[in-house]
Amino acid sequence: MFMNLIPKGGDLHNHLSGALFFEDYVNIFNKLNYCIDNRTFQVSKNYSNNCKSFKELDINTYNEMRKRWSILDYKYNYGNLEKFFDIFNYLRLPLDCVKEALLIVKSRAINENIQYIEFMLGMRSIINVDDSKNITFDFNNINILMKMFDNDSVKQSNIYQAIKIINNFNISDNNFTVKYLISLSRTLNPYLFFEQIYYASKIYNKTEEVVGVNVSDREDNKYSFIYYDIQIEIIKYFKDLFNLKVSLHSGELTRKITKPENLNHIHSSINVAHRIGHGVDIMFEPDPINIMKTMRDKKIAVEINLSSNEFLLGIKPIDNPITLYMKNGVPVVLSSDDPGIFMTTLSEQYYLLMKNFNLTFSELKDVIYNGIHYSFLNEKDKKEQLIILDKKFIEFEYKLSNYRI
């Protein structure tokens, strides 16, 4: 009850496609006249004998769909990586569904006393990425590549339409503010990764609604290991060119997943990141003390995601290195990650935080305020959000003094 009532500030690591519960997806697809293929369990707008409306589903098909689209039948044990990422083979959120999704999560956020969220929107929802392209990437040809992309009329049209749609979401109001990060897949070859971040940077540069990019997807993918350093160089190039704000999923690995020598992504990420997500392998990284010193000095925050780390990596909340970061002065923010998929809330994350780490009320408030301090908002908007959070805490503490708990 306490954690539901307390002001939450911001949620800076939230995948919109993972913020929806199974039932939310069913309702959205039904409302927007999508059909479900009873053989592949993919959604489409091309109705056929096998692709029928959600209203026509029999109970067996519905239950099979729920099994494939959610973690309902899975426990929070190590070894769920394959199941989790398989879900998103079915649940790619089309751009015409995004506003309906945002309205749902906005309502929940307000009920949880969250005032600000940076939602990740997948690049695949905006521009179709042809994974079959395997063109050699060369830094010496960057200008040629950018000119070629600029001359691609189809993708330029997609960008224009995406900016128009994002600008017209109109989700923010006096009670709730939302901004967007373009989520980039690291499980691509360097040419395709470059193409993604180039178009994402163009979108970032043309709308104030998009405040940065987030590099995500599996860190144990072969491309993530083979091309990690090249991807970091590409990110740095666009960070410098567009003053791009960058968050990276980094250190979402364990010794059960890969060999010790591969536990070095945080070490590389802090060369380009303003924030990193997860960061759970910090104690196995090369020279972790200096990494944390750099994060402290450069004010590179770590986005802690307790429930998803337990489900995907088998790391129980009590074993999360959150106190290691805090004791070394690294800014910590608490996030929900994929609340709909993991069937959890940001309030539950704060409950787990307090239950496992015995933070003082002052330390708890620091984490909550970090959700605004380390957002990618401009300074003017950040100050406004901090004023709102100050008022919320005054009201909360006044009400708390009159409660009997």
C-alpha positions in Angstrom: 0.0 0.0 0.0 2.8 2.4 0.9 4.6 1.8 -2.4 1.4 2.3 -4.4 0.8 5.6 -2.7 4.3 7.1 -2.8 5.2 9.4 -5.8 7.3 7.5 -8.3 8.8 10.3 -10.4 9.9 8.8 -13.7 10.2 5.3 -15.3 13.1 5.5 -17.7 13.4 1.9 -18.9 10.0 0.9 -20.3 9.4 -1.0 -23.5 5.9 -0.1 -24.7 5.5 -3.4 -26.4 6.3 -5.1 -23.1 4.2 -2.7 -21.0 0.9 -4.3 -22.2 -0.7 -7.3 -20.6 -2.0 -10.2 -22.7 -5.5 -8.9 -22.4 -4.5 -5.5 -23.5 -3.2 -6.8 -26.8 -6.3 -8.8 -27.4 -8.5 -5.7 -26.8 -6.4 -3.4 -29.0 -6.2 -5.8 -31.9 -9.9 -6.5 -31.6 -10.7 -2.8 -31.5 -8.6 -2.0 -34.5 -10.0 -4.9 -36.6 -6.9 -7.1 -36.7 -7.4 -10.9 -37.2 -5.5 -13.8 -35.6 -4.2 -16.6 -37.7 -5.1 -19.9 -35.9 -2.0 -21.7 -37.4 0.8 -19.1 -36.8 -0.9 -17.0 -34.0 0.3 -13.9 -35.8 -2.0 -10.9 -36.2 -2.9 -9.4 -39.6 -5.5 -7.2 -41.3 -5.8 -9.7 -44.1 -8.8 -11.8 -43.1 -9.1 -15.3 -44.5 -10.5 -18.8 -43.5 -7.5 -19.1 -41.1 -7.3 -15.5 -40.0 -10.4 -14.5 -38.1 -11.5 -11.8 -35.7 -10.7 -12.1 -32.1 -14.4 -12.3 -31.3 -14.6 -15.6 -33.2 -11.9 -17.4 -31.3 -12.8 -20.7 -29.6 -11.5 -21.3 -26.1 -8.8 -23.7 -27.2 -7.3 -21.2 -29.7 -7.6 -18.4 -27.1 -5.7 -20.5 -24.5 -3.0 -21.5 -27.0 -2.6 -17.8 -28.0 -2.3 -16.8 -24.4 0.4 -19.5 -23.9 2.4 -18.1 -26.8 1.9 -14.4 -26.0 2.6 -14.4 -22.3 4.7 -15.9 -19.5 1.6 -17.1 -17.6 2.7 -20.7 -17.5 6.3 -20.0 -16.7 7.9 -19.5 -13.3 10.6 -17.0 -12.3 13.5 -19.3 -12.9 16.7 -19.0 -14.8 16.4 -20.2 -18.4 13.5 -18.2 -19.7 15.4 -16.1 -22.3 14.2 -18.1 -25.2 10.6 -18.0 -24.1 10.7 -14.3 -23.5 12.2 -13.2 -26.8 9.9 -15.7 -28.6 6.9 -13.7 -27.3 7.9 -10.7 -29.4 7.8 -12.8 -32.6 4.1 -12.5 -32.1 3.7 -9.2 -30.3 5.3 -6.5 -32.5 3.2 -3.5 -31.9 2.2 -1.9 -35.2 2.4 1.9 -35.3 -1.4 2.3 -35.7 -1.8 0.5 -32.4 0.6 2.6 -30.4 -1.9 5.3 -29.3 -4.3 2.8 -27.9 -1.4 1.2 -26.1 -0.3 4.5 -24.7 -3.8 5.4 -23.3 -3.9 2.1 -21.4 -0.4 2.4 -19.8 -1.1 6.1 -19.1 -4.1 5.2 -17.0 -2.1 2.7 -15.1 0.8 5.1 -14.6 -1.5 7.7 -13.1 -3.0 5.2 -10.7 0.5 4.2 -9.7 1.5 7.9 -9.1 4.0 7.9 -11.9 4.3 11.3 -13.5 6.8 10.7 -16.4 7.8 7.7 -18.6 10.3 7.4 -21.5 8.7 4.7 -23.6 10.8 2.7 -26.1 9.3 2.5 -29.5 10.9 -0.2 -31.7 12.5 0.9 -34.9 10.8 -2.1 -36.6 7.4 -0.5 -36.0 8.6 2.6 -37.8 10.8 1.4 -40.7 10.9 -2.1 -42.0 14.4 -3.6 -41.5 15.5 -6.0 -44.1 17.5 -8.5 -42.1 18.7 -10.3 -45.2 20.9 -7.4 -46.2 24.6 -8.3 -45.5 26.5 -5.4 -47.0 30.0 -4.8 -45.9 30.2 -1.7 -43.6 33.2 0.6 -43.8 33.6 3.8 -41.8 35.3 5.4 -44.8 32.0 5.1 -46.7 29.7 6.8 -44.1 28.9 9.8 -46.2 28.0 7.7 -49.2 25.7 5.6 -47.1 24.0 8.6 -45.6 23.4 10.1 -49.0 22.0 6.7 -50.2 19.6 6.6 -47.2 18.5 10.1 -47.8 17.6 9.3 -51.4 15.5 6.3 -50.4 12.1 7.8 -51.0 10.1 5.0 -49.3 12.0 5.2 -46.0 12.1 9.0 -46.0 8.3 8.8 -46.4 8.1 6.3 -43.5 10.1 8.7 -41.4 7.9 11.7 -42.2 4.8 9.6 -41.4 6.3 8.3 -38.2 7.2 11.9 -37.0 3.7 13.0 -37.9 2.1 10.1 -35.9 4.3 10.6 -32.9 3.7 14.3 -32.8 -0.1 13.6 -32.9 -0.2 11.1 -30.0 -1.0 13.9 -27.6 -0.7 11.7 -24.5 0.9 14.2 -22.1 -1.2 16.5 -19.9 -0.9 18.1 -16.4 -1.0 14.7 -14.7 1.3 12.7 -16.9 4.2 13.4 -19.3 5.5 10.9 -21.9 8.5 11.1 -24.2 9.9 8.4 -26.5 13.2 6.6 -27.2 13.7 4.9 -30.5 14.7 1.3 -29.7 17.5 -0.1 -31.9 18.3 -3.8 -32.3 21.9 -4.8 -31.7 21.3 -8.2 -33.2 22.1 -7.0 -36.7 25.2 -6.7 -38.9 27.0 -3.3 -38.8 25.5 -2.0 -42.0 21.9 -2.6 -40.8 22.8 -1.2 -37.3 24.1 1.9 -39.0 21.0 2.2 -41.1 18.8 2.0 -38.0 20.6 4.6 -35.9 20.8 7.0 -38.9 17.0 7.0 -39.4 16.5 7.1 -35.6 18.8 10.1 -35.3 16.8 11.9 -38.1 13.6 11.3 -36.2 15.3 12.5 -32.9 16.5 15.6 -34.7 13.0 16.5 -36.1 10.7 16.1 -33.1 11.0 17.0 -29.5 8.8 14.1 -28.5 11.7 11.7 -29.2 14.4 12.4 -26.6 17.0 9.7 -27.5 17.7 6.1 -28.5 18.0 2.9 -26.6 20.1 0.0 -27.9 18.4 -3.3 -26.9 17.9 -6.9 -27.7 19.9 -9.9 -26.6 23.5 -9.2 -25.5 24.3 -12.9 -25.9 23.4 -12.9 -29.6 26.3 -13.6 -31.9 26.1 -10.2 -33.5 26.1 -8.6 -30.1 29.4 -10.2 -29.3 31.1 -10.0 -32.7 30.2 -6.5 -33.5 29.9 -4.9 -30.1 32.9 -2.6 -30.5 31.9 -1.5 -34.0 28.4 -0.7 -32.8 29.9 1.4 -30.0 31.9 3.4 -32.6 28.8 3.9 -34.7 26.8 5.1 -31.7 29.6 7.5 -30.8 29.6 8.9 -34.4 25.9 9.7 -34.2 26.1 10.9 -30.6 28.6 13.5 -31.7 26.9 14.4 -34.9 23.4 14.9 -33.6 24.1 15.5 -29.9 22.1 12.2 -29.5 21.0 11.0 -26.0 21.9 7.3 -25.6 20.9 4.5 -23.3 22.2 1.0 -23.8 21.0 -2.3 -22.4 24.4 -3.3 -21.0 25.6 -6.0 -18.6 22.4 -8.0 -18.9 24.6 -11.1 -18.8 25.7 -13.7 -16.3 28.4 -16.4 -16.2 25.6 -19.0 -16.8 25.0 -17.4 -20.2 28.4 -16.8 -21.6 32.2 -17.2 -20.9 33.8 -14.8 -18.5 35.7 -12.9 -21.2 32.4 -11.8 -22.7 31.3 -10.0 -19.5 32.8 -6.6 -20.6 29.9 -4.7 -22.2 29.6 -2.1 -19.4 33.3 -1.4 -19.8 32.7 -0.4 -23.5 29.2 1.1 -23.1 30.3 3.9 -20.7 32.3 5.4 -23.5 29.1 6.5 -25.2 26.1 6.0 -22.8 24.3 8.6 -20.8 22.6 5.7 -19.0 22.9 1.9 -19.0 20.1 -0.6 -18.5 20.4 -3.6 -16.2 24.2 -3.6 -15.4 24.0 -6.8 -13.4 27.4 -8.3 -14.4 29.3 -5.3 -13.0 31.3 -7.4 -10.5 32.6 -9.6 -13.3 33.6 -6.8 -15.6 37.3 -5.9 -16.1 38.2 -3.3 -13.4 34.7 -2.8 -12.0 35.9 -0.2 -9.4 37.2 2.1 -12.1 34.0 1.5 -14.2 31.9 2.6 -11.3 34.2 5.6 -10.6 33.8 6.7 -14.3 30.0 6.3 -14.0 30.0 8.3 -10.9 32.2 11.1 -12.3 30.3 11.3 -15.6 26.9 10.9 -13.9 26.1 7.8 -16.0 23.0 6.3 -14.4 22.2 2.6 -14.2 18.6 1.5 -14.8 17.8 -1.3 -12.3 15.1 -3.8 -13.4 14.6 -6.3 -10.5 11.7 -8.5 -11.8 13.0 -8.9 -15.4 16.5 -9.8 -14.1 15.0 -12.5 -11.9 12.8 -14.0 -14.7 15.4 -13.8 -17.5 18.7 -14.3 -15.7 17.8 -16.0 -12.5 19.1 -13.1 -10.4 17.0 -12.7 -7.4 16.4 -9.1 -6.2 18.6 -9.6 -3.1 21.5 -10.6 -5.4 21.2 -7.5 -7.7 24.3 -5.3 -7.4 22.2 -2.2 -6.6 23.9 -1.5 -3.3 27.3 -1.9 -4.9 26.5 0.8 -7.4 25.0 3.1 -4.7 28.0 2.7 -2.3 30.3 3.6 -5.2 28.3 6.8 -6.0 26.7 5.6 -9.2 23.3 7.2 -9.9 20.6 4.5 -9.6 17.1 4.7 -11.1 14.5 2.0 -10.7 12.5 0.9 -13.8 9.7 -1.5 -14.8 11.2 -2.8 -18.1 8.4 -4.9 -19.4 5.6 -4.7 -16.7 2.9 -6.3 -18.8 5.0 -9.3 -19.9 6.4 -9.9 -16.4 3.0 -9.1 -14.8 4.4 -6.6 -12.4 4.4 -2.8 -11.7 6.8 -0.1 -10.8 5.2 -0.1 -7.4 6.2 -3.7 -7.0 9.8 -2.8 -8.0 10.0 -0.3 -5.2 8.5 -2.8 -2.8 11.2 -5.3 -3.8 13.8 -2.6 -3.4 12.8 -1.7 0.1 12.2 -5.3 1.1 15.6 -6.5 0.0 17.9 -3.6 0.6 16.5 -1.7 3.7 17.0 1.7 2.2 16.3 4.7 4.4 13.4 7.0 3.3 16.0 9.6 2.2 17.8 7.0 0.0 14.5 5.9 -1.4 13.6 9.5 -2.3 17.0 9.9 -4.0 16.2 6.9 -6.3 12.8 8.3 -7.1 14.1 11.8 -7.9 16.8 10.2 -10.1 14.0 9.1 -12.4 13.7 12.8 -13.3 17.3 14.0 -12.8 18.6 11.4 -15.3 15.8 11.6 -17.8 16.5 12.9 -21.3 14.2 15.8 -20.8 15.6 19.2 -21.7 16.5 21.4 -18.7 13.3 23.5 -18.7 11.0 20.4 -18.7 13.2 18.7 -16.2 12.8 21.6 -13.7 9.0 21.6 -14.2 8.9 17.8 -13.5 11.0 18.3 -10.4 8.6 21.0 -9.1 5.7 18.6 -9.7 7.5 15.8 -7.8 8.3 18.2 -4.9 4.6 19.0 -4.6 3.6 15.4 -4.8 5.9 14.5 -1.9 4.6 17.4 0.2 1.1 16.1 -0.3 2.1 12.5 0.2 3.9 13.1 3.5 1.0 15.2 4.8 -1.4 12.4 4.0 0.9 9.8 5.5 0.9 11.7 8.8 -2.9 11.2 9.0 -2.8 7.5 8.1 -2.9 4.6 10.5 -0.7 1.9 9.0 
